[in-house]
Amino acid sequence: MNALFEPWSPAFVADPYPAYERLRADGRVHWFEPTRQWLVPHYEDVSALLRDRRLGRTYLHRFTHEEFGRTPPPAAHEPFHTLNDNGILDLEAPDHTRIRRLITKAFTPRTVAALEPTVRRMAADLVAELRKQGGGDLLADVAEPLPVAVIAEMLGIPEADRGLLRPWSADIVGMFELNPSEETAENAVRASREFSAYLRELIRERRTEPGDDLISALIAAHDADDRLSEQEMISTCVLLLNAGHEATVNTTANGWWTLFRHPDQLAELRADHSLLPTAVEELMRYDTPLQMFERWVLDDIEIGGTVIPRGAELALLFGSANRDPARFTDPNTLDLSRADNPHLTFGAGIHFCLGAPLARIELAASFGELLREAPTMRLAGEPEWKPGYVIRGVHELPVEL
């Protein structure tokens, strides 16, 4: 079974979908020795397990590392874990419930809706520059700068400092790959320390002089006598950047790569922009930017006759679930008008992506602007995939107009 799943193979990263097909055919759960995880490839299982309270993103709310049969992380990695472990992505109830409730007081649907004109203006400026140059790297020129600029604008990061954000984020999320190297860990620790120090200073400034930004709103957010701690605010801001742009960047670049390989579908979209909402959902399903999400087994569970014991780790294969023929008709066919499309790209359950509405606004803005203003855009070279499998994307996407 290990021969099917090769997350460190460039060929597998470039196209994992045939391997997923075989994994689904061969069973509901598979042991993968190199990472000591159980792989779960079917939609029904992944969807149910994302909502199963016998699983958790962490186990530290119930067990020590030793009680859970795990080795504590090295002390040198502490800055990364302090930053990561105080964000809602890696917390369980009651901490997750409390912090998410406070965040949603600041990060409201009204806040997101109010950003839409800004997002459209930013997308228009980026596409106008791409047109002026006659093409370029769609990843570096449009896909990356848009969501980073939006998050920076939302948080109130001064424009002069915004160039720091993407490198910090890239170093931190390296730790979410399978079996990260010590060099990756060192980069993540350094970035965690620098980013935390930067945000700590910014939060102090906003306490003195509040602004019309999310950091000021997080400081003000309260529920009875409860407020976010400084560390919780720092971890929330970093999570909003990391989760709020990594997937959007790769959905944009991977999505255009998909469209270029399906010229008939691209022609239909260019002829009928009203397809854009379902097209964005289909591109997220067809080539999922976050291929895998992990869960710890807090209490024994059974999947397809196999008992998975407490202390084990599950690898929920989003990319495979989103191509499962048991849930999607003709799953390997790109259908931009697909109506029945409950993909799992944003997760499910209590950890469903908080930023999903903002991601959809950004994707609609960038795809829409490119469709309107760059209708002759075409691929100018074959992209090369980054080595990461979990957060999967290309190094660049050269285009010409």
Residue pairs with C-beta under 8 A, 6 or more apart in sequence:
1 23
1 26
1 30
1 31
1 32
2 32
2 33
2 34
4 19
4 22
4 23
4 26
5 12
5 19
5 23
5 30
5 32
5 39
6 12
6 19
7 13
7 35
7 178
7 389
7 390
8 178
8 387
8 389
10 385
10 387
12 19
12 389
13 385
13 386
13 387
13 388
13 389
13 392
14 385
16 291
16 319
16 320
16 389
17 319
17 320
17 323
17 332
20 41
20 317
20 319
20 320
20 323
21 323
23 30
23 39
23 41
23 317
23 320
24 41
24 42
24 320
24 324
27 304
28 40
28 41
28 42
28 45
28 303
28 304
28 306
29 38
29 39
29 40
29 45
29 303
29 304
29 306
29 308
30 38
30 39
30 41
31 37
31 38
31 39
32 38
32 39
32 315
34 178
34 179
35 178
35 179
35 313
35 315
36 313
37 294
37 312
37 313
37 314
37 315
38 303
38 306
38 308
38 312
38 313
38 314
38 315
39 315
39 317
40 46
40 49
40 303
40 314
40 315
40 316
40 317
41 317
41 320
41 321
41 324
42 320
42 321
42 324
42 326
43 321
43 322
43 324
43 326
43 327
43 328
43 344
44 324
44 326
44 327
45 303
45 304
45 321
46 316
46 317
46 318
46 320
46 321
46 344
47 321
47 344
47 348
49 55
49 295
49 303
49 314
49 316
50 293
50 295
50 316
50 344
50 347
50 348
50 349
50 351
51 348
51 349
52 301
52 349
54 297
54 298
54 299
54 300
54 301
55 295
55 296
55 297
55 298
55 301
55 314
56 62
56 92
56 295
56 296
56 298
57 89
57 90
57 91
57 92
57 294
57 295
57 296
57 351
58 85
58 90
58 91
58 92
58 296
59 68
59 70
59 296
59 298
60 85
61 91
61 92
61 93
61 95
62 298
63 298
65 71
65 72
66 72
68 296
68 310
68 311
69 311
70 311
73 81
74 185
76 185
76 189
77 185
77 188
77 189
78 189
79 189
79 192
79 193
79 196
80 172
80 175
80 185
80 188
80 189
80 192
82 192
82 196
82 231
83 172
83 192
83 195
83 196
83 234
83 235
83 238
84 90
84 172
84 175
84 192
84 235
85 91
85 235
86 229
86 231
86 232
86 234
86 235
87 235
87 236
87 238
87 239
88 96
88 99
88 100
88 103
88 236
88 239
88 351
88 354
89 239
89 243
89 351
91 99
93 350
96 350
96 351
97 350
98 223
98 226
99 228
99 232
99 236
100 350
100 354
101 223
102 218
102 221
102 222
102 223
102 226
102 227
102 228
103 218
103 221
103 228
103 236
103 354
104 354
105 217
105 221
105 222
105 223
106 214
106 217
106 218
106 220
106 221
107 214
107 217
107 240
107 354
109 357
111 154
111 214
111 217
112 357
112 358
112 361
115 150
115 153
115 154
115 358
115 361
116 361
116 365
118 150
118 153
119 146
119 150
119 361
119 362
119 365
120 365
120 369
122 146
122 149
122 150
122 153
122 365
123 142
123 146
123 362
123 365
123 366
123 368
123 369
124 369
124 373
126 141
126 142
126 145
126 146
126 366
126 369
127 142
127 366
127 369
127 370
127 373
127 374
128 373
129 141
130 136
130 138
130 141
130 142
130 374
130 399
130 401
131 373
131 374
131 401
133 141
134 400
134 401
135 377
135 380
135 398
135 399
135 400
135 401
136 398
136 399
137 396
137 397
137 398
137 399
138 252
138 253
138 256
138 397
138 398
138 399
139 249
139 252
139 253
139 393
139 394
139 395
139 396
139 397
140 396
142 252
142 366
142 370
143 248
143 249
143 250
143 252
143 253
143 366
143 397
144 166
144 245
144 249
146 248
146 252
146 362
146 365
146 366
147 244
147 245
147 248
147 249
147 359
147 362
148 162
148 165
148 166
148 169
148 241
148 245
149 162
150 244
150 245
150 358
150 362
151 165
151 240
151 241
151 244
151 245
152 159
152 162
152 165
154 213
154 214
154 240
155 213
155 214
155 215
155 237
155 240
155 241
156 202
156 206
156 211
156 212
156 213
156 214
156 215
156 216
157 165
157 202
161 198
164 194
164 195
164 198
165 241
166 245
167 191
168 191
168 194
168 195
168 241
169 191
169 238
169 241
169 242
169 245
169 246
171 187
171 188
171 190
171 191
172 188
172 191
172 192
172 195
172 238
172 242
173 242
173 246
173 391
174 180
174 184
174 187
174 188
174 388
175 184
175 185
175 188
176 390
176 391
177 184
177 388
177 389
177 390
177 391
178 389
178 390
180 188
192 238
195 238
196 234
196 238
199 215
199 233
199 234
199 237
199 238
200 230
200 234
202 215
203 215
203 219
203 230
203 233
203 234
206 213
206 215
206 216
206 219
207 219
210 216
210 219
210 220
214 237
214 240
215 233
215 237
218 228
218 233
218 236
218 237
219 228
219 233
221 227
221 228
228 236
240 354
240 355
243 353
243 354
243 355
244 355
244 358
244 359
246 289
246 290
246 391
247 289
247 290
247 345
247 353
247 359
247 391
248 289
248 359
248 362
248 363
249 289
249 393
250 289
250 391
250 392
250 393
251 280
251 283
251 284
251 289
251 345
251 359
251 363
252 363
252 366
252 367
253 383
253 393
253 394
253 397
254 283
254 287
254 289
254 392
254 393
254 394
255 280
255 283
255 284
255 287
255 363
255 367
256 370
256 397
256 399
257 287
257 379
257 383
257 394
257 397
258 283
258 286
258 287
258 334
259 265
259 266
259 269
259 283
260 266
260 378
260 379
262 334
265 334
265 335
265 336
268 275
268 336
268 337
269 275
269 276
269 279
269 336
269 371
270 371
270 375
273 368
273 371
273 372
275 336
275 337
276 364
276 367
276 368
276 371
277 364
278 336
278 337
278 338
278 339
278 341
279 336
279 337
279 367
280 360
280 363
280 364
280 367
281 338
281 341
281 343
282 334
282 335
282 336
282 338
282 341
283 336
284 343
284 345
284 363
285 322
285 328
285 338
285 341
285 343
285 345
286 322
286 323
286 334
287 319
288 318
288 319
288 322
288 343
288 345
288 392
289 345
289 391
289 392
289 393
290 318
290 345
290 390
290 391
290 392
291 317
291 318
291 319
291 389
291 390
291 391
291 392
292 315
292 316
292 317
292 318
292 319
292 389
292 390
293 315
293 316
293 318
293 347
294 313
294 314
294 315
294 316
295 313
295 314
295 316
296 311
296 312
296 313
296 314
297 308
297 309
297 310
297 311
297 312
297 313
297 314
298 310
299 310
300 307
300 308
300 309
300 310
301 307
301 308
302 308
308 314
318 344
318 345
319 392
321 327
321 344
322 328
322 331
322 343
322 344
322 345
323 331
323 332
324 331
325 331
327 342
328 338
328 340
328 341
329 340
346 352
346 353
346 356
346 359
347 353
353 359
370 377
374 401
376 401
377 399
377 400
377 401
378 399
378 400
378 401
379 397
379 398
379 399
380 398
380 399
380 400
381 398
383 394
383 395
383 396
383 397
383 398
384 394
384 395
384 396
385 392
385 393
385 394
385 395
386 392
386 393
386 394
386 395
